[in-house]
Each structure stands twice: as C-alpha cells, then as structure tokens.
Amino acid sequence: MRYRDAAVAMHWSCRAFGFERQLVVPGENGRIEHAQLTLGRGLIMLGSGRHNAYGRHMGSPLDLDRRNTWSIEIVVDDIDAHYARAVEAGAEILQLLEDQG
C-alpha cells in the first residue's frame, strides 16, 4: 500500500488495529521507503508514494473520489474488540459489523 505520509499511516495502523512493526526502512525527510507490519500471522507492506516506474501505476483513494480498487481482509480472534479499538482511534466505519456465514 502506498500513502502520501506512510509514517503517519504506519503509526495509526499500529494504534488503531494493533499491527506491530516488523521492519521499517526510513528514507529522506521522514519518508518511509518500505515497512512491514504484522498482526498475528498476517503481514502488510506499505510505504510512501513515489514518482518512479512503479509509482506511476499506483493511485490514492484521494485521487479516486475516496474509493479504493483493492481491499484487505484480516482474520482476528475478537472482532468486537478490534472494531472498538479502531473506532476509539478515529477510524471511519464505512460498513457496520454484521454476522455472516
């Protein structure tokens, strides 16, 4: 995932969702070149947006009327506690929790 300010996104993801930093590769001026965050056995990778060959293929939801072209699904043991933690950290909830099969 690419963020305009990956350092802020990384800090917030850890606080809001309980991710832990596994690896952080800092760049110049506070940029995050690459980071790996874990949650249980899961892992996500993120970094600051770039204007290079790879970066030309990446977009921000801010460029797409706040829509995404991808989703992340993470399995957690206690969804209610995970949800409450995210809300407490200021997460914008787009779809309420719902029991599904």
LOVOPA-339842 format. One line per field, with one value per residue (C-alpha): residue number from 1; x, y, z. Coordinates in pm, 1 decimal. Each point is the difference from the previous one (the first is absolute). Layout:
n c(NUM, ...)
c1 c(X, ...)
c2 c(Y, ...)
c3 c(Z, ...)
# end
This chain:
n c(1, 2, 3, 4, 5, 6, 7, 8, 9, 10, 11, 12, 13, 14, 15, 16, 17, 18, 19, 20, 21, 22, 23, 24, 25, 26, 27, 28, 29, 30, 31, 32, 33, 34, 35, 36, 37, 38, 39, 40, 41, 42, 43, 44, 45, 46, 47, 48, 49, 50, 51, 52, 53, 54, 55, 56, 57, 58, 59, 60, 61, 62, 63, 64, 65, 66, 67, 68, 69, 70, 71, 72, 73, 74, 75, 76, 77, 78, 79, 80, 81, 82, 83, 84, 85, 86, 87, 88, 89, 90, 91, 92, 93, 94, 95, 96, 97, 98, 99, 100, 101)
c1 c(0.0, 123.4, -78.4, 74.1, 133.0, 85.3, 150.7, -336.8, -186.5, 235.5, -31.6, -379.0, -32.0, 193.8, -210.9, -338.9, 31.0, 277.7, 256.5, 360.9, 302.0, 207.6, 222.1, 23.4, 230.9, 17.3, 77.6, 86.0, -210.6, -206.0, -111.9, -60.1, 149.7, -137.2, -163.9, -131.3, -267.2, -127.3, -323.2, -1.6, 131.0, -99.8, 224.1, -58.3, 258.2, -19.3, 207.4, -8.2, -121.0, 269.1, 32.9, 184.6, -79.5, -192.7, -163.3, -154.6, -223.4, -117.8, -279.3, -144.6, -364.9, 24.0, 49.3, -307.0, -274.0, 110.6, -66.9, 240.3, 80.3, 114.2, -100.0, 181.4, -157.1, 154.0, -124.5, -2.2, -101.7, -234.7, -161.3, -200.5, 313.4, 185.5, -289.7, -17.7, 375.7, -25.6, -295.0, 185.5, 295.1, -228.4, -50.1, -276.2, -237.6, -143.3, -196.5, -129.1, 90.0, -230.1, -8.8, 57.4, 36.1)
c2 c(0.0, 348.0, 304.1, 367.7, -12.3, -362.3, 87.0, 131.4, -293.2, -248.5, 158.1, 17.9, -360.1, -122.3, 205.2, -60.4, -362.0, -146.5, -52.6, -38.6, 130.8, -283.1, 204.0, 373.1, 140.7, 378.3, 237.8, 366.9, 269.2, -243.6, -212.2, -369.4, -186.3, -334.8, -137.7, -338.2, -15.7, -321.9, -98.2, -357.6, -206.8, 267.7, 261.0, 318.9, 209.8, 373.2, 300.1, 359.4, 69.6, 38.6, 161.5, -283.1, -285.9, -191.2, 307.1, 101.2, -306.4, 78.4, 237.2, 135.9, -23.8, 379.5, 1.7, -224.0, 183.7, -193.4, -340.6, -291.8, -252.1, -260.8, -132.9, -159.0, -275.7, -97.3, -274.7, 94.6, -193.9, 263.8, 215.3, 204.4, 102.7, 65.7, 215.1, 194.3, 65.9, 133.6, 226.0, 131.1, 89.8, 194.4, -250.1, 96.7, -297.2, -48.0, -316.2, -111.9, -340.5, -278.6, -372.5, -196.7, -367.7)
c3 c(0.0, -74.9, 211.4, -40.0, 358.0, 74.3, 340.1, 120.6, -157.3, 164.3, 344.6, -27.3, -128.8, 302.7, 241.9, -162.5, -106.0, 212.5, -275.1, 112.6, -188.7, -139.9, -231.6, -75.9, -267.4, 45.1, -283.7, -20.6, 168.7, 208.9, -296.5, 48.6, -294.7, 114.9, 311.6, 100.4, 269.1, 152.9, 168.6, 123.9, -290.0, -255.3, -158.2, -195.0, -180.9, -47.4, -94.5, -112.2, -352.2, -262.7, -338.6, -172.9, -240.9, 268.3, 150.7, -331.9, 27.7, 351.6, 97.3, 318.5, 102.7, 28.9, -378.6, -50.8, 191.2, 313.7, -160.8, 7.9, -267.2, 255.8, 340.5, 287.9, 203.3, 331.4, 232.2, 368.8, 310.7, 148.3, -268.0, 249.7, 192.6, -326.4, -123.7, 328.8, -12.8, -356.9, 88.5, 306.4, -224.8, -232.8, -283.6, -241.1, -6.5, -348.0, 69.2, 338.5, 140.6, -111.3, 79.3, -317.8, -83.3)
# end
